[in-house]
Amino acid sequence: MKKRNVCLISLFKFHIISAEPVAFVIPSSGDAYIVGIGSKIAHLDWQSRQVDTLFDVAEEKPDALFNEGKCDASGRLWAGMF
């Protein structure tokens, strides 16, 4: 399986490597991000390099993958999958 990267453009580089496709990366607070990785929505802490799964749709839809995501003006996450 092809590995995918989440990269932050800055003077310092750090790569989060995932075997699943990365669908979206949304800034949260500080150095944290909400990411769509494969069938999961996760919290990514850039400083600690920790990725914590918040929700996994694979439990209900095993073949589903996220393909897009965005927050609206109220801060709600809207994500699409196929």
Helices and strands as residue ranges (DSSP letters): E 4-7, E 15-18, E 22-27, E 32-37, E 40-45, E 50-56, G 57-59, E 66-71, E 77-81
